Amino acid sequence: MLKRNGSEILRAEEVDHWRDILKLSENPTALEFAKAAKSAGDAVMYRMWTHVKSDPYDLSEQMSRETGK
């Protein structure tokens, strides 16, 4: 279970899944979790930006597995 100021943020099962995805330690703090989640989101946004910046920021509904565009 992930808590902040005594309040439950995520149940233990959810923490286990996110801990694996975000490559966190066994018992992450709420701050560690938040920083890792922010970094993961920033990485996705940066990847998208690299592919749309030259195409008048047109964002297609899907991304290609082969090219990333």
MODELLER restraints for C-alpha pairs under 7 A, 6 or more apart:
rsr = mdl.restraints
at = mdl.atoms
rsr.add(forms.Gaussian(group=physical.xy_distance, feature=features.Distance(at['CA:1:A'], at['CA:8:A']), mean=6.82, stdev=0.5))
rsr.add(forms.Gaussian(group=physical.xy_distance, feature=features.Distance(at['CA:1:A'], at['CA:10:A']), mean=5.67, stdev=0.5))
rsr.add(forms.Gaussian(group=physical.xy_distance, feature=features.Distance(at['CA:1:A'], at['CA:11:A']), mean=4.61, stdev=0.5))
rsr.add(forms.Gaussian(group=physical.xy_distance, feature=features.Distance(at['CA:1:A'], at['CA:12:A']), mean=4.08, stdev=0.5))
rsr.add(forms.Gaussian(group=physical.xy_distance, feature=features.Distance(at['CA:1:A'], at['CA:15:A']), mean=6.44, stdev=0.5))
rsr.add(forms.Gaussian(group=physical.xy_distance, feature=features.Distance(at['CA:2:A'], at['CA:8:A']), mean=5.96, stdev=0.5))
rsr.add(forms.Gaussian(group=physical.xy_distance, feature=features.Distance(at['CA:2:A'], at['CA:9:A']), mean=5.44, stdev=0.5))
rsr.add(forms.Gaussian(group=physical.xy_distance, feature=features.Distance(at['CA:2:A'], at['CA:10:A']), mean=5.18, stdev=0.5))
rsr.add(forms.Gaussian(group=physical.xy_distance, feature=features.Distance(at['CA:2:A'], at['CA:11:A']), mean=6.66, stdev=0.5))
rsr.add(forms.Gaussian(group=physical.xy_distance, feature=features.Distance(at['CA:2:A'], at['CA:15:A']), mean=6.74, stdev=0.5))
rsr.add(forms.Gaussian(group=physical.xy_distance, feature=features.Distance(at['CA:2:A'], at['CA:30:A']), mean=6.50, stdev=0.5))
rsr.add(forms.Gaussian(group=physical.xy_distance, feature=features.Distance(at['CA:3:A'], at['CA:9:A']), mean=5.30, stdev=0.5))
rsr.add(forms.Gaussian(group=physical.xy_distance, feature=features.Distance(at['CA:3:A'], at['CA:30:A']), mean=6.64, stdev=0.5))
rsr.add(forms.Gaussian(group=physical.xy_distance, feature=features.Distance(at['CA:4:A'], at['CA:30:A']), mean=6.13, stdev=0.5))
rsr.add(forms.Gaussian(group=physical.xy_distance, feature=features.Distance(at['CA:22:A'], at['CA:36:A']), mean=6.13, stdev=0.5))
rsr.add(forms.Gaussian(group=physical.xy_distance, feature=features.Distance(at['CA:22:A'], at['CA:37:A']), mean=6.94, stdev=0.5))
rsr.add(forms.Gaussian(group=physical.xy_distance, feature=features.Distance(at['CA:51:A'], at['CA:69:A']), mean=5.41, stdev=0.5))
rsr.add(forms.Gaussian(group=physical.xy_distance, feature=features.Distance(at['CA:52:A'], at['CA:58:A']), mean=5.91, stdev=0.5))
rsr.add(forms.Gaussian(group=physical.xy_distance, feature=features.Distance(at['CA:52:A'], at['CA:59:A']), mean=6.36, stdev=0.5))
rsr.add(forms.Gaussian(group=physical.xy_distance, feature=features.Distance(at['CA:63:A'], at['CA:69:A']), mean=5.34, stdev=0.5))
